[in-house]
Amino acid sequence: MLLLSGNGGHTPLAAQSFATVEREVQAGVRRGIYPGAVVIIGRHDRVLYRRGIGRLTWSAGAPRPTPDGTLWDLASLTKVLATASTAARLVDRGQLDLDAPVRQYLPGFAGTGKERVTVRMLLDHTSGLPAWLPLWRETASRDEAIARVLAEPLARPAGASAVYSDLNAILLGLVIERVTGQSLADAAREEVFIPLGLATTRFRPAPGQGLRIAPTDRSRPATARGEVNDQNAAHFGGVAGHAGLFATADDVARFAQAWLRGGVADDGTWVRGETLRAFLQRSASSGTRLLGWDSPDPLASPSVFGTLVSASAYGHTGFTGTELWIDPARDLFLVFLTNRTYDPRVRDAAGAIRLVRARVSDATLRAFEAACVAARVPEARAC
């Protein structure tokens, strides 16, 4: 359960402390980068700031997004909320071996050098697979797309370097299906969504039940809301390891809190802390990539993490304009969800949202630390 109140023995921070964050998010709306957004900032045990900003479309009569009532196409946040986290549960129970070759689970994954590709390499993007394939255009069905991914040759030696690839997450989703005997959607629901109380998180959502779905493509009719924006994920029937998940901001915040609590859910241990810590480690060749997650790149300009997060921070972004980062050194998380792919009014929306993410991240950390000082708390973690 998301804890919205209670100070747990700590000094509470005022919501108005985060006015600068709201101004940065509103600036993105004014610039035409996205029509609406939701922001949640919180700790492992409470929420400090929670607000919907703008509207779901550019129409003045469109509904405002809300933290608990708007479903967002999470895009690549699927990789951490569903795929990597389900894998963590399976690793925790000994059902999945991070260092086993992928072909142990998917015998069709064959070809020169592929025998050296491990499950861990799918998670930290060091498999050697290319970044992307237009499967929706080059294959006629999900089965053909799977066969194409399994047969795709490596672009570089396995384990040599990290190149972010949707194919890694697609394959990991197939591994999960083979290990569990379930669809990825069912496995993620049983291993992640239900244990963490993520009541709105789902693949292939249907409008209704009081939830509004943020549109991500103006060219699609309103009846198509709930269809994933990513064309490869749509080709897979809306359920794939790399994209397809929808959730409210409140649910993403609950997920972040579980990681900040070291894998502890409301009714006990979800994943052992030891396992989660293993998923937050880099390899010698993975660069900023952890297992499923990314971490700040000191050379990036701008970094979506901003310039002020700690070295222990980790997070992920999504193509549709979504972002989550977690900073355990400060016991702090940021959920920032937008629909920047819906009819942006700027030429380079992808570059523009990157800059907004950086500014929102820095504004979050400056406001948090200033509020701690104002509350006369000597260390940020003790706020």
SELUMMAR-508924 format. One record per residue (C-alpha): residue in three letters; x, y, z. Coordinates in steps of 0.02 Angstrom, whole numbers, padded with zeros to 5 digits, always signed. Layout:
REM residues N
ALAXYZ/...
***
This chain:
REM residues 383
MET+00000+00000+00000/LEU+00063+00174-00042/LEU+00085+00271+00119/LEU+00019+00446+00093/SER+00033+00510+00271/GLY+00117+00478+00436/ASN+00289+00537+00483/GLY+00359+00377+00556/GLY+00453+00477+00687/HIS+00527+00596+00558/THR+00496+00779+00526/PRO+00369+00795+00382/LEU+00409+00904+00232/ALA+00283+01028+00166/ALA+00210+00998-00008/GLN+00240+01181-00052/SER+00426+01145-00037/PHE+00414+01069-00211/ALA+00340+01219-00301/THR+00497+01233-00408/VAL+00470+01055-00468/GLU+00294+01099-00521/ARG+00356+01252-00615/GLU+00480+01147-00713/VAL+00344+01022-00760/GLN+00224+01162-00809/ALA+00362+01238-00917/GLY+00360+01078-01020/VAL+00173+01099-01049/ARG+00195+01282-01098/ARG+00332+01237-01221/GLY+00219+01108-01303/ILE+00324+00957-01259/TYR+00179+00862-01179/PRO-00001+00909-01138/GLY-00004+00828-00966/ALA+00101+00749-00831/VAL+00095+00675-00658/VAL+00234+00691-00529/ILE+00257+00595-00367/ILE+00404+00621-00250/GLY+00422+00512-00098/ARG+00518+00407+00026/HIS+00509+00223+00070/ASP+00363+00255+00189/ARG+00271+00410+00126/VAL+00235+00529-00016/LEU+00303+00706-00006/TYR+00226+00779-00164/ARG+00092+00711-00281/ARG+00013+00812-00420/GLY-00065+00802-00594/ILE-00020+00946-00710/GLY-00092+01002-00877/ARG-00221+00900-00973/LEU-00226+00733-01063/THR-00234+00821-01233/TRP-00207+00999-01293/SER-00394+01033-01285/ALA-00446+01155-01150/GLY-00591+01040-01109/ALA-00485+00883-01090/PRO-00476+00801-00918/ARG-00331+00835-00802/PRO-00219+00687-00765/THR-00224+00621-00587/PRO-00102+00512-00490/ASP-00231+00378-00454/GLY-00351+00391-00601/THR-00244+00406-00758/LEU-00163+00256-00841/TRP-00002+00294-00935/ASP+00083+00192-01070/LEU+00244+00158-00975/ALA+00342+00106-01130/SER+00516+00047-01075/LEU+00474+00061-00891/THR+00397-00110-00932/LYS+00575-00175-00929/VAL+00592-00141-00742/LEU+00413-00147-00675/ALA+00371-00310-00762/THR+00515-00403-00843/ALA+00667-00373-00732/SER+00565-00378-00572/THR+00481-00542-00620/ALA+00654-00610-00659/ALA+00714-00553-00487/ARG+00575-00654-00403/LEU+00622-00808-00504/VAL+00806-00786-00461/ASP+00759-00764-00279/ARG+00671-00934-00280/GLY+00809-01021-00376/GLN+00703-01045-00532/LEU+00811-00935-00643/ASP+01001-00932-00651/LEU+01075-00764-00701/ASP+01234-00845-00765/ALA+01152-00985-00862/PRO+01160-00973-01052/VAL+01001-00909-01130/ARG+00994-01062-01243/GLN+00969-01168-01087/TYR+00795-01092-01078/LEU+00771-01052-01263/PRO+00856-01188-01367/GLY+00811-01096-01526/PHE+00929-00955-01477/ALA+01073-01021-01580/GLY+01212-00954-01688/THR+01394-00905-01683/GLY+01443-00841-01510/LYS+01267-00854-01439/GLU+01314-00999-01327/ARG+01407-00870-01220/VAL+01255-00756-01198/THR+01186-00771-01021/VAL+01026-00712-00938/ARG+01130-00581-00847/MET+01187-00512-01016/LEU+01006-00488-01069/LEU+00977-00385-00912/ASP+01131-00274-00923/HIS+01126-00260-01114/THR+01295-00340-01145/SER+01225-00484-01249/GLY+01294-00417-01413/LEU+01122-00409-01495/PRO+01077-00259-01602/ALA+00975-00120-01523/TRP+00814-00145-01620/LEU+00725-00230-01764/PRO+00565-00175-01854/LEU+00480-00340-01814/TRP+00307-00269-01842/ARG+00354-00229-02022/GLU+00464-00379-02065/THR+00363-00522-01991/ALA+00182-00573-02009/SER+00145-00638-01834/ARG+00207-00651-01655/ASP+00277-00824-01689/GLU+00373-00761-01840/ALA+00438-00614-01738/ILE+00499-00731-01601/ALA+00586-00840-01729/ARG+00669-00686-01802/VAL+00734-00628-01633/LEU+00798-00801-01589/ALA+00891-00811-01755/GLU+00961-00634-01755/PRO+01153-00641-01759/LEU+01256-00548-01631/ALA+01319-00377-01684/ARG+01473-00389-01571/PRO+01547-00520-01452/ALA+01442-00569-01304/GLY+01495-00480-01145/ALA+01608-00354-01233/SER+01507-00195-01206/ALA+01333-00130-01165/VAL+01216-00071-01302/TYR+01038-00041-01247/SER+00926-00161-01342/ASP+00741-00199-01342/LEU+00785-00373-01405/ASN+00865-00415-01238/ALA+00703-00378-01145/ILE+00598-00471-01275/LEU+00706-00625-01251/LEU+00701-00609-01061/GLY+00511-00605-01072/LEU+00517-00767-01171/VAL+00635-00844-01042/ILE+00511-00798-00905/GLU+00370-00879-01002/ARG+00472-01038-01024/VAL+00520-01046-00839/THR+00347-01009-00771/GLY+00239-01093-00902/GLN+00134-00934-00905/SER+00117-00784-01016/LEU+00227-00637-00967/ALA+00069-00541-00919/ASP+00012-00678-00799/ALA+00186-00705-00727/ALA+00212-00519-00695/ARG+00041-00506-00614/GLU+00076-00650-00495/GLU+00257-00607-00458/VAL+00251-00416-00452/PHE+00083-00330-00469/ILE-00017-00431-00342/PRO+00120-00445-00207/LEU+00155-00257-00216/GLY-00027-00204-00224/LEU-00013-00129-00398/ALA-00199-00138-00428/THR-00204-00034-00588/THR-00047-00100-00673/ARG-00083-00210-00822/PHE-00047-00254-01002/ARG-00186-00222-01129/PRO-00298-00112-01021/ALA-00478-00077-01068/PRO-00553+00096-01040/GLY-00673+00104-00894/GLN-00674+00066-00709/GLY-00652+00251-00675/LEU-00479+00257-00754/ARG-00433+00369-00899/ILE-00296+00316-01018/ALA-00176+00452-01073/PRO-00168+00454-01264/THR+00004+00437-01343/ASP-00035+00458-01527/ARG-00152+00590-01598/SER-00175+00491-01758/ARG-00264+00351-01666/PRO-00449+00362-01623/ALA-00502+00380-01443/THR-00565+00200-01449/ALA-00385+00144-01474/ARG-00327+00209-01306/GLY-00250+00065-01212/GLU-00161+00002-01367/VAL+00025+00011-01336/ASN+00118+00147-01431/ASP+00268+00035-01468/GLN+00237-00053-01634/ASN+00339-00207-01594/ALA+00247-00231-01429/ALA+00081-00210-01522/HIS+00141-00343-01645/PHE+00164-00459-01496/GLY-00018-00432-01448/GLY+00019-00293-01325/VAL+00124-00401-01208/ALA+00313-00399-01228/GLY+00465-00391-01117/HIS+00517-00220-01178/ALA+00352-00123-01181/GLY+00164-00138-01163/LEU+00132-00103-00979/PHE+00008+00030-00919/ALA-00005+00097-00741/THR-00054+00245-00635/ALA+00079+00353-00555/ASP+00023+00292-00384/ASP+00064+00114-00433/VAL+00236+00162-00499/ALA+00266+00249-00332/ARG+00216+00091-00237/PHE+00340-00005-00343/ALA+00479+00121-00305/GLN+00442+00109-00119/ALA+00462-00080-00123/TRP+00637-00060-00195/LEU+00680+00075-00068/ARG+00623-00043+00070/GLY+00745-00174+00008/GLY+00612-00290-00062/VAL+00490-00281+00083/ALA+00304-00275+00039/ASP+00160-00237+00157/ASP+00135-00420+00198/GLY+00317-00471+00210/THR+00467-00500+00097/TRP+00433-00484-00088/VAL+00613-00513-00143/ARG+00760-00536-00026/GLY+00872-00385-00008/GLU+01021-00488-00063/THR+00937-00524-00229/LEU+00887-00343-00258/ARG+01065-00287-00220/ALA+01127-00409-00352/PHE+01013-00326-00479/LEU+01092-00158-00437/GLN+01270-00209-00481/ARG+01369-00163-00637/SER+01484-00283-00726/ALA+01656-00236-00792/SER+01584-00208-00966/SER+01407-00146-00932/GLY+01446+00039-00915/THR+01301+00125-00827/ARG+01187-00026-00850/LEU+01133-00127-00699/LEU+01018-00279-00711/GLY+00866-00205-00795/TRP+00902-00032-00727/ASP+01012+00112-00785/SER+01117+00225-00675/PRO+01184+00404-00693/ASP+01312+00435-00828/PRO+01433+00571-00772/LEU+01474+00607-00954/ALA+01295+00631-01013/SER+01240+00809-01046/PRO+01106+00823-00996/SER+01077+00667-00893/VAL+00895+00621-00864/PHE+00947+00597-00683/GLY+01004+00777-00673/THR+01168+00825-00592/LEU+01129+00802-00407/VAL+01078+00620-00380/SER+01194+00509-00282/ALA+01308+00380-00362/SER+01195+00243-00296/ALA+01041+00305-00389/TYR+00958+00198-00522/GLY+00811+00221-00639/HIS+00736+00204-00812/THR+00643+00305-00941/GLY+00513+00265-01074/PHE+00491+00326-01253/THR+00316+00395-01220/GLY+00386+00517-01092/THR+00395+00415-00932/GLU+00530+00414-00799/LEU+00567+00335-00631/TRP+00722+00355-00526/ILE+00765+00296-00351/ASP+00903+00369-00244/PRO+00933+00253-00095/ALA+01066+00366-00021/ARG+00930+00496+00009/ASP+00786+00374+00030/LEU+00700+00466-00112/PHE+00610+00425-00274/LEU+00539+00525-00420/VAL+00397+00467-00533/PHE+00373+00582-00683/LEU+00248+00521-00813/THR+00200+00617-00971/ASN+00127+00580-01144/ARG+00256+00677-01243/THR+00222+00571-01399/TYR+00046+00644-01412/ASP+00056+00782-01543/PRO+00208+00875-01474/ARG+00218+01059-01523/VAL+00409+01061-01530/ARG+00521+00995-01668/ASP+00633+00883-01561/ALA+00517+00818-01426/ALA+00637+00678-01378/GLY+00779+00800-01346/ALA+00663+00923-01261/ILE+00594+00795-01139/ARG+00771+00743-01094/LEU+00810+00920-01040/VAL+00647+00933-00942/ARG+00686+00770-00853/ALA+00856+00836-00802/ARG+00782+00999-00737/VAL+00641+00911-00644/SER+00767+00792-00565/ASP+00879+00933-00506/ALA+00730+01035-00445/THR+00671+00884-00346/LEU+00837+00862-00258/ARG+00863+01048-00225/ALA+00688+01065-00154/PHE+00709+00909-00047/GLU+00873+00966+00027/ALA+00810+01143+00055/ALA+00658+01075+00144/CYS+00770+00969+00254/VAL+00870+01123+00302/ALA+00711+01220+00336/ALA+00649+01077+00445/ARG+00815+01085+00540/VAL+00862+00908+00496/PRO+01052+00894+00483/GLU+01054+00750+00359/ALA+00940+00729+00209/ARG+00909+00545+00245/ALA+00842+00590+00417/CYS+00706+00706+00350/
***
